[in-house]
């Protein structure tokens, strides 16, 4: 199979390509990367990088999985099992989600601790469900809790869970040992690949292949461009893209992702976690801003600290000159682009002077959440009520001042804390993303209101992507957290807390870590989900402080 990639940069992004690519070529960056050279990011990164470069050869090393997945899929289909649910977080869920969306095959992705979302996934069509549990170690609390819930549901339905659960994990991990002892099917992933680079490992391929995607074609697409991406050549699209993203001067650290007919379903969300978690550390990094379309404010009037990244559908489309004074157009098949963006992220890490393979600030929110689970705060949610919405802050609330008694006024005060030149707003919604998908509509209106880039993340899954940038990147973000009372809690078998307590602890822990680092955090808690959502849409849906 042949595949093509094209990267066209203009303005400041083109200047960055001209400034850095020749240097990267002269330093043999591409060939050294594909040879597994762990010294490319400096001595501080060498130890971690030496364990995390297996992804450069996955187009070959993952080939044995193709037949294994096909045989398992046929076996399951013969038993009438045609509903595939994936329990996983971060790269373990986002890669299969984009693969299956692009292939137009159904996959239920459960990457939430929200009890309503978990209950819906667990309580639907169990008789025809197979569950893929994906975790490198098994210690990811969300995935472990989801697995426990499904095991209990299968048991209560009189179904043998061992025949319905497929585990993807690293060889020799605690989850590997426990799953084999329990009689589950286990597929081992390549331990030399980190989670966000794992799209072409078992983590990406097993759930996608079981759902019906052609994973062999995906590997073919990646293989067809591997030599191109490994070449020390000025035309190498991986070097060009990485330089355009991470080499602008001054650094344009907001990457505005707009899908302009690429046909790659949800690709920007996968790229978001890859880039944000890989680069957002040591006070620098790149923040992907995934927007709704070509008419979004960040696209029609890009801020001076942004590069617009257009994902286009055909290589020929990339010959046109994209709008904006810093822009990149990228075209190519899915498998080719998965490898392209991984290479580009590695290049950007080199130019930013950071280690793209660690995530030093992700653990802080996990630690805070664990502490809250061990010692839950007494009493319910507190704050000023605007109908079914409780308004409160976390940490220093001097910025809120007096009189912010409505959602619109409180948000207006929060937006007043956004740096006009470098700042951004992050909306963090710890809700059921299937039931409350309309909340994403506020991203566009908040971008118009603030005149600054706005990101939107569903909690807790964003903790495994942009959550690293929030804490480790430049301290210029302000944060709007949305939480809610669940319709009903759901027990986590074997734990002394349920999903409602878990998701509340994750939200509170994340907010506390941000506040401890001096970031403004506004919390809006929906005491009634339905009417609270309507109140938020009403208050935040206009171009300015509606109802103020």
C-alpha positions as CSV (number, residue, x, y, z in Angstrom):
1,X,0.0,0.0,0.0
2,X,1.1,3.5,-0.7
3,X,0.2,6.5,1.4
4,X,1.0,10.2,1.2
5,X,1.6,12.9,3.8
6,X,1.7,16.6,3.2
7,X,2.6,19.4,5.6
8,X,2.2,23.0,4.3
9,X,3.2,25.8,6.7
10,X,2.7,29.6,6.2
11,X,3.7,32.7,8.2
12,X,5.5,32.2,11.5
13,X,5.1,28.4,11.2
14,X,6.9,28.5,7.8
15,X,9.6,30.6,9.4
16,X,10.1,28.0,12.1
17,X,10.4,25.3,9.4
18,X,13.1,27.3,7.6
19,X,14.9,28.0,10.8
20,X,15.0,24.5,12.3
21,X,14.6,21.7,9.8
22,X,18.1,22.0,8.2
23,X,19.6,21.9,11.7
24,X,17.6,18.8,12.5
25,X,18.7,17.2,9.3
26,X,22.3,18.0,9.9
27,X,22.0,16.5,13.3
28,X,20.5,13.3,11.8
29,X,17.5,13.6,14.2
30,X,15.1,11.5,12.1
31,X,17.4,8.6,11.5
32,X,18.6,8.6,15.1
33,X,15.0,8.7,16.3
34,X,14.1,5.6,14.3
35,X,17.2,3.9,15.5
36,X,16.1,4.4,19.1
37,X,18.6,7.0,20.1
38,X,17.6,8.0,23.6
39,X,20.1,10.9,23.8
40,X,18.1,13.2,21.5
41,X,16.4,15.1,24.3
42,X,19.4,15.6,26.6
43,X,20.8,13.8,29.6
44,X,17.8,14.5,31.9
45,X,15.4,12.6,29.5
46,X,17.8,9.8,28.5
47,X,16.7,7.2,31.1
48,X,13.0,7.6,30.3
49,X,13.5,7.9,26.6
50,X,15.5,4.7,26.5
51,X,12.4,2.8,27.7
52,X,9.9,4.6,25.5
53,X,11.0,4.5,21.8
54,X,9.4,1.2,20.7
55,X,6.7,3.2,18.9
56,X,8.9,4.0,15.9
57,X,8.8,0.4,14.8
58,X,5.2,-0.6,15.6
59,X,4.2,-0.8,11.9
60,X,6.4,-4.0,11.9
61,X,6.4,-5.3,15.4
62,X,2.6,-5.2,15.8
63,X,2.0,-7.4,12.8
64,X,1.5,-10.6,14.8
65,X,-1.5,-9.0,16.4
66,X,-3.5,-8.8,13.2
67,X,-4.1,-12.6,13.0
68,X,-4.6,-12.9,16.8
69,X,-7.3,-10.1,16.8
70,X,-9.0,-11.6,13.7
71,X,-9.3,-15.0,15.3
72,X,-10.6,-13.6,18.5
73,X,-13.1,-11.5,16.7
74,X,-14.4,-14.5,14.8
75,X,-14.7,-16.5,18.0
76,X,-16.6,-13.8,19.8
77,X,-18.9,-13.1,16.8
78,X,-19.7,-16.8,16.7
79,X,-21.0,-16.5,20.2
80,X,-23.2,-13.6,19.3
81,X,-21.0,-11.0,21.0
82,X,-21.0,-7.9,18.7
83,X,-21.1,-5.0,21.2
84,X,-17.5,-4.0,22.2
85,X,-17.0,-1.8,25.3
86,X,-13.6,-0.3,26.0
87,X,-12.6,0.6,29.5
88,X,-9.5,2.7,29.3
89,X,-8.1,6.2,29.8
90,X,-5.9,8.6,27.9
91,X,-4.2,7.1,24.9
92,X,-5.7,3.7,25.7
93,X,-9.2,5.1,24.8
94,X,-8.6,8.0,22.5
95,X,-6.7,6.1,19.9
96,X,-9.3,3.3,19.5
97,X,-12.0,6.0,19.5
98,X,-10.5,7.8,16.5
99,X,-9.7,4.5,14.7
100,X,-13.3,3.3,15.0
101,X,-14.9,6.6,14.2
102,X,-12.8,6.9,11.1
103,X,-13.7,3.3,10.1
104,X,-17.3,4.0,11.0
105,X,-17.6,0.9,13.2
106,X,-19.3,1.0,16.7
107,X,-17.2,1.1,19.8
108,X,-18.5,2.1,23.3
109,X,-15.7,4.0,25.0
110,X,-16.0,4.2,28.8
111,X,-13.4,6.6,30.0
112,X,-15.3,8.1,32.9
113,X,-15.9,7.8,36.6
114,X,-19.3,9.4,36.3
115,X,-21.7,6.9,37.9
116,X,-24.5,7.7,35.4
117,X,-22.2,7.1,32.4
118,X,-20.8,3.9,33.9
119,X,-24.2,2.6,34.8
120,X,-25.4,3.2,31.2
121,X,-22.5,1.3,29.7
122,X,-22.7,-1.6,32.2
123,X,-26.5,-1.9,32.1
124,X,-26.9,-2.1,28.3
125,X,-27.1,-5.3,26.2
126,X,-24.8,-7.4,28.5
127,X,-25.9,-10.6,26.7
128,X,-24.0,-9.5,23.6
129,X,-21.2,-7.5,25.2
130,X,-17.4,-8.1,25.3
131,X,-15.4,-5.8,27.4
132,X,-11.8,-4.7,26.7
133,X,-9.9,-3.6,29.8
134,X,-6.9,-1.6,28.8
135,X,-4.2,-0.4,31.3
136,X,-0.4,-0.7,31.2
137,X,-0.2,-1.7,34.9
138,X,-3.8,-2.0,36.0
139,X,-3.4,0.7,38.6
140,X,-5.4,3.3,36.8
141,X,-8.2,3.8,39.3
142,X,-10.9,4.6,36.6
143,X,-10.2,1.5,34.6
144,X,-9.9,-0.8,37.6
145,X,-13.2,0.5,38.9
146,X,-14.9,0.0,35.6
147,X,-13.6,-3.6,35.4
148,X,-15.0,-4.3,38.8
149,X,-18.4,-3.0,37.8
150,X,-18.6,-5.1,34.7
151,X,-17.4,-8.2,36.5
152,X,-20.2,-7.8,39.1
153,X,-22.8,-7.1,36.4
154,X,-21.8,-10.3,34.4
155,X,-21.9,-12.3,37.6
156,X,-25.4,-11.0,38.6
157,X,-26.6,-11.8,35.1
158,X,-25.3,-15.4,35.3
159,X,-22.6,-14.8,32.7
160,X,-19.1,-16.1,33.1
161,X,-16.9,-12.9,33.1
162,X,-13.9,-14.8,32.0
163,X,-15.4,-15.4,28.6
164,X,-16.4,-11.7,28.2
165,X,-13.4,-9.7,29.3
166,X,-10.3,-9.2,27.3
167,X,-7.4,-7.5,29.1
168,X,-4.7,-5.5,27.3
169,X,-1.7,-4.8,29.5
170,X,2.0,-4.8,29.7
171,X,3.7,-8.2,30.2
172,X,4.4,-9.0,33.9
173,X,2.2,-6.2,35.2
174,X,0.1,-6.8,38.3
175,X,-3.0,-6.7,36.0
176,X,-1.4,-9.3,33.7
177,X,-0.8,-11.7,36.5
178,X,-4.2,-11.2,38.1
179,X,-6.1,-11.5,34.8
180,X,-4.4,-14.7,33.8
181,X,-5.1,-16.1,37.3
182,X,-8.8,-15.2,36.8
183,X,-9.0,-16.9,33.5
184,X,-9.4,-13.7,31.4
185,X,-8.0,-13.5,27.9
186,X,-4.9,-11.4,28.0
187,X,-3.1,-9.6,25.1
188,X,0.2,-8.1,26.0
189,X,1.3,-4.7,24.7
190,X,4.8,-3.5,23.9
191,X,6.2,-2.3,27.3
192,X,8.7,0.0,25.5
193,X,5.8,2.3,24.4
194,X,4.2,4.9,26.6
195,X,0.4,5.2,26.7
196,X,0.0,8.3,24.5
197,X,2.3,6.8,21.8
198,X,0.4,3.5,21.9
199,X,-2.1,3.9,19.0
200,X,-0.4,1.1,16.9
201,X,0.2,-1.2,19.9
202,X,-2.3,-3.7,21.3
203,X,-3.9,-0.8,23.2
204,X,-5.1,0.8,19.9
205,X,-5.5,-2.3,17.8
206,X,-7.2,-4.9,20.0
207,X,-10.5,-2.9,20.7
208,X,-10.5,-1.4,17.3
209,X,-10.1,-4.8,15.5
210,X,-12.7,-6.5,17.7
211,X,-15.1,-3.6,16.8
212,X,-14.5,-4.2,13.1
213,X,-11.8,-1.8,12.0
214,X,-9.2,-3.0,9.5
215,X,-6.1,-2.8,11.7
216,X,-3.9,-4.4,9.1
217,X,-4.6,-1.5,6.7
218,X,-3.8,0.9,9.5
219,X,-0.4,-0.7,9.9
220,X,0.1,-0.7,6.2
221,X,-0.5,3.1,6.1
222,X,2.0,3.7,8.8
223,X,4.6,1.4,7.2
224,X,4.2,3.2,3.8
225,X,5.5,6.5,5.4
226,X,8.0,5.1,7.9
227,X,11.0,5.5,5.6
228,X,9.9,9.0,4.7
229,X,9.7,10.0,8.3
230,X,13.0,8.3,9.2
231,X,14.8,10.2,6.4
232,X,17.3,13.0,7.2
233,X,15.9,15.2,4.5
234,X,14.5,18.7,4.4
235,X,11.2,17.4,2.9
236,X,10.6,15.0,5.9
237,X,7.0,15.9,6.9
238,X,7.6,14.9,10.6
239,X,10.5,17.3,10.9
240,X,8.6,20.0,9.2
241,X,5.5,19.6,11.3
242,X,7.4,19.3,14.6
243,X,9.4,22.5,13.7
244,X,6.2,24.4,12.8
245,X,4.6,23.4,16.1
246,X,7.5,23.8,18.5
247,X,9.9,26.1,16.8
248,X,8.1,29.4,16.4
249,X,9.9,32.5,17.9
250,X,8.4,33.8,20.0
251,X,6.7,30.5,20.8
252,X,3.1,30.3,19.6
253,X,2.0,27.8,22.2
254,X,-1.7,27.6,21.3
255,X,-2.4,25.1,18.5
256,X,-5.9,25.7,17.2
257,X,-7.0,22.4,15.7
258,X,-9.8,22.6,13.1
259,X,-11.0,19.7,11.0
260,X,-11.5,20.9,7.5
261,X,-12.8,17.7,5.9
262,X,-10.1,15.3,6.9
263,X,-12.5,12.3,7.3
264,X,-10.5,11.3,10.5
265,X,-13.2,11.1,13.2
266,X,-12.1,12.8,16.4
267,X,-8.4,12.9,15.4
268,X,-7.9,16.3,17.1
269,X,-8.9,14.8,20.5
270,X,-6.2,12.1,20.1
271,X,-3.6,14.7,19.0
272,X,-4.6,16.9,21.9
273,X,-3.6,14.3,24.5
274,X,-0.4,13.3,22.7
275,X,0.8,16.9,22.4
276,X,-0.4,18.4,25.7
277,X,0.8,15.6,27.9
278,X,4.1,15.2,26.1
279,X,5.1,18.9,26.0
280,X,3.3,20.7,28.9
281,X,6.0,20.8,31.5
282,X,8.8,22.9,33.0
283,X,6.7,26.0,32.4
284,X,6.5,25.6,28.7
285,X,4.6,23.4,26.2
286,X,2.0,23.4,23.5
287,X,-1.7,23.6,24.2
288,X,-4.0,22.1,21.5
289,X,-7.3,24.0,21.3
290,X,-9.9,21.8,19.6
291,X,-12.6,24.0,18.0
292,X,-15.9,23.2,16.4
293,X,-15.3,24.3,12.8
294,X,-13.8,26.8,10.4
295,X,-16.1,29.5,11.8
296,X,-14.7,29.3,15.3
297,X,-13.3,32.5,16.8
298,X,-9.8,31.2,17.1
299,X,-9.8,30.3,13.4
300,X,-11.4,33.4,11.9
301,X,-9.3,35.7,14.1
302,X,-6.4,33.7,15.5
303,X,-4.6,35.3,18.4
304,X,-1.0,36.3,18.1
305,X,0.2,33.4,20.2
306,X,-1.6,30.7,18.1
307,X,-0.9,28.5,15.1
308,X,-4.0,27.3,13.3
309,X,-3.7,23.6,12.4
310,X,-6.0,22.5,9.6
311,X,-6.7,18.8,9.1
312,X,-7.6,18.5,5.5
313,X,-9.1,15.6,3.5
314,X,-6.9,15.3,0.5
315,X,-3.2,15.9,-0.1
316,X,-4.1,18.1,-3.0
317,X,-6.0,20.4,-0.7
318,X,-2.8,21.2,1.2
319,X,-1.5,23.1,-1.8
320,X,-3.8,26.1,-1.1
321,X,-2.6,28.9,1.1
322,X,-4.2,28.6,4.6
323,X,-5.4,31.8,6.3
324,X,-3.7,33.3,9.3
325,X,-0.2,34.6,10.0
326,X,0.8,31.2,11.3
327,X,-0.8,28.2,10.0
328,X,-0.2,24.5,9.1
329,X,-2.2,22.2,6.8
330,X,-1.8,18.5,7.2
331,X,-3.2,15.7,5.0
332,X,-2.8,12.0,5.0
333,X,-4.4,8.7,5.9
334,X,-5.1,7.8,9.5
335,X,-2.3,5.3,10.0
336,X,0.2,7.6,8.3
337,X,-0.9,10.6,10.5
338,X,-0.7,8.6,13.7
339,X,3.0,8.0,13.1
340,X,3.5,11.5,11.7
341,X,2.2,13.3,14.8
342,X,4.2,11.1,17.1
343,X,7.3,12.0,15.2
344,X,6.3,15.7,15.2
345,X,5.7,15.6,19.0
346,X,9.2,14.1,19.5
347,X,10.7,16.9,17.3
348,X,8.8,19.6,19.2
349,X,10.0,18.2,22.5
350,X,13.6,18.5,21.3
351,X,13.0,22.1,20.2
352,X,11.3,23.0,23.5
353,X,14.0,21.4,25.6
354,X,11.8,19.0,27.5
355,X,11.4,15.3,27.9
356,X,8.3,14.3,25.8
357,X,8.0,10.9,27.4
358,X,7.3,11.7,31.1
359,X,4.3,13.3,32.8
360,X,5.6,14.7,36.1
361,X,2.5,16.7,37.0
362,X,-0.2,14.1,36.3
363,X,0.5,12.3,39.6
364,X,-0.2,15.4,41.7
365,X,-4.0,15.3,40.9
366,X,-4.1,11.5,41.5
367,X,-2.4,12.0,44.9
368,X,-4.9,14.7,45.9
369,X,-7.8,12.5,44.8
370,X,-6.5,9.6,46.8
371,X,-6.2,11.8,49.9
372,X,-9.8,12.9,49.5
373,X,-10.9,9.3,49.1
374,X,-9.1,8.4,52.3
375,X,-10.5,11.4,54.2
376,X,-13.6,12.7,52.5
377,X,-14.7,16.2,53.5
378,X,-17.8,16.4,55.6
379,X,-21.0,18.1,54.4
380,X,-22.2,18.6,50.8
381,X,-21.3,21.0,48.2
382,X,-21.3,24.7,49.3
383,X,-21.6,27.9,47.4
384,X,-23.9,30.7,46.3
385,X,-27.0,29.4,44.5
386,X,-28.1,30.7,41.1
387,X,-31.1,28.5,40.8
388,X,-29.9,24.9,40.4
389,X,-26.2,26.0,40.1
390,X,-24.0,26.4,43.1
391,X,-21.2,29.0,42.5
392,X,-17.9,28.6,44.5
393,X,-14.2,29.0,44.1
394,X,-11.2,26.9,45.1
395,X,-8.3,28.5,46.9
396,X,-7.9,32.3,46.7
397,X,-11.2,33.9,45.8
398,X,-10.1,37.6,46.0
399,X,-10.5,37.8,42.2
400,X,-14.2,37.0,42.5
401,X,-15.0,40.0,44.7
402,X,-18.5,40.8,45.9
403,X,-21.8,40.6,44.0
404,X,-21.0,37.6,41.7
405,X,-24.3,35.9,42.6
406,X,-25.1,34.7,39.1
407,X,-23.3,32.2,36.8
408,X,-22.8,34.9,34.2
409,X,-21.3,37.4,36.7
410,X,-19.0,34.8,38.2
411,X,-17.7,33.6,34.8
412,X,-17.2,37.3,33.8
413,X,-15.0,37.8,36.8
414,X,-13.1,34.6,36.0
415,X,-12.5,35.8,32.4
416,X,-11.2,39.0,33.8
417,X,-8.3,37.0,35.1
418,X,-7.3,35.8,31.6
419,X,-4.0,37.3,30.4
420,X,-5.0,39.2,27.2
421,X,-1.8,38.2,25.4
422,X,-1.0,34.7,26.5
423,X,-3.9,33.4,28.6
424,X,-6.5,30.7,28.0
425,X,-9.6,29.4,29.7
426,X,-10.1,25.6,30.3
427,X,-13.6,24.3,30.8
428,X,-13.5,21.0,32.8
429,X,-16.8,19.2,32.9
430,X,-17.0,16.2,35.3
431,X,-20.3,15.0,33.8
432,X,-21.7,12.2,31.6
433,X,-20.4,13.2,28.2
434,X,-23.0,11.3,26.3
435,X,-25.9,12.7,28.3
436,X,-24.6,16.3,28.5
437,X,-22.8,16.6,25.2
438,X,-24.6,19.9,24.6
439,X,-22.4,21.6,27.2
440,X,-19.6,21.6,24.6
441,X,-21.6,24.4,22.8
442,X,-20.4,26.9,25.5
443,X,-16.8,26.6,24.2
444,X,-17.5,28.7,21.2
445,X,-19.5,31.4,23.1
446,X,-16.8,31.6,25.8
447,X,-14.1,32.1,23.1
448,X,-16.1,35.0,21.7
449,X,-16.7,36.4,25.2
450,X,-13.1,36.1,26.4
451,X,-11.4,36.8,23.0
452,X,-8.9,34.2,24.0
453,X,-8.5,30.5,23.3
454,X,-10.8,28.2,25.2
455,X,-10.4,24.4,25.7
456,X,-13.1,22.0,26.7
457,X,-12.4,18.7,28.5
458,X,-14.5,15.9,29.9
459,X,-13.4,14.9,33.4
460,X,-11.7,12.8,34.4
461,X,-10.4,11.8,31.0
462,X,-8.7,15.2,30.4
463,X,-6.5,14.5,33.5
464,X,-4.7,12.1,31.2
465,X,-4.0,14.7,28.5
466,X,-4.4,18.4,29.0
467,X,-4.3,18.0,32.8
468,X,-0.5,17.8,32.5
469,X,-0.3,21.1,30.6
470,X,-2.6,22.8,33.1
471,X,-0.2,22.1,35.9
472,X,3.2,21.9,34.2
473,X,2.8,24.4,31.3
474,X,2.9,28.2,31.5
475,X,1.0,29.6,34.5
476,X,-1.5,31.5,32.3
477,X,-4.6,29.4,32.5
478,X,-7.9,30.1,34.3
479,X,-10.2,27.2,35.0
480,X,-14.0,26.6,35.0
481,X,-15.0,23.4,36.6
482,X,-18.5,22.0,36.2
483,X,-19.7,19.2,38.5
484,X,-23.1,17.7,39.2
485,X,-25.1,15.6,41.6
486,X,-25.4,12.2,39.9
487,X,-28.9,10.8,39.3
488,X,-27.8,7.8,41.4
489,X,-24.6,6.4,42.8
490,X,-23.1,3.1,41.7
491,X,-21.1,0.9,44.0
492,X,-17.5,-0.1,43.1
493,X,-17.3,-3.8,44.2
494,X,-14.5,-4.4,46.6
495,X,-14.1,-0.7,47.5
496,X,-15.6,1.3,50.4
497,X,-16.6,4.1,48.0
498,X,-18.7,4.4,44.9
499,X,-18.3,6.1,41.6
500,X,-20.0,9.3,42.8
501,X,-17.4,9.6,45.6
502,X,-14.6,8.8,43.2
503,X,-15.5,11.4,40.5
504,X,-16.1,14.0,43.2
505,X,-12.6,13.3,44.7
506,X,-11.0,13.5,41.3
507,X,-12.7,16.9,40.5
508,X,-11.9,18.3,44.0
509,X,-8.3,17.0,43.9
510,X,-7.6,18.5,40.5
511,X,-9.1,21.9,41.5
512,X,-7.1,21.9,44.7
513,X,-3.8,21.3,42.9
514,X,-4.5,24.1,40.4
515,X,-5.4,26.4,43.2
516,X,-2.3,25.5,45.2
517,X,-0.3,26.6,42.1
518,X,-2.0,30.0,42.1
519,X,-4.4,29.3,39.2
520,X,-7.9,30.8,39.5
521,X,-10.6,28.1,39.7
522,X,-14.3,28.7,39.5
523,X,-16.6,25.8,40.3
524,X,-20.2,25.5,39.1
525,X,-22.0,22.6,40.7
526,X,-25.3,21.4,39.2
527,X,-27.7,20.4,42.1
528,X,-30.1,19.2,39.4
529,X,-28.6,18.0,36.2
530,X,-31.3,18.8,33.7
531,X,-32.3,22.3,34.9
532,X,-28.7,23.1,35.9
533,X,-27.5,22.3,32.4
534,X,-30.2,24.5,30.9
535,X,-29.2,27.3,33.3
536,X,-25.5,27.0,32.2
537,X,-26.4,27.0,28.5
538,X,-28.6,30.1,29.0
539,X,-26.0,32.0,31.0
540,X,-22.9,31.0,28.9
541,X,-24.5,30.7,25.5
542,X,-24.2,34.3,24.4
543,X,-21.4,36.5,23.2
544,X,-21.1,38.2,26.6
545,X,-22.2,38.1,30.2
546,X,-25.8,37.2,29.5
547,X,-28.2,37.9,32.4
548,X,-25.6,40.0,34.2
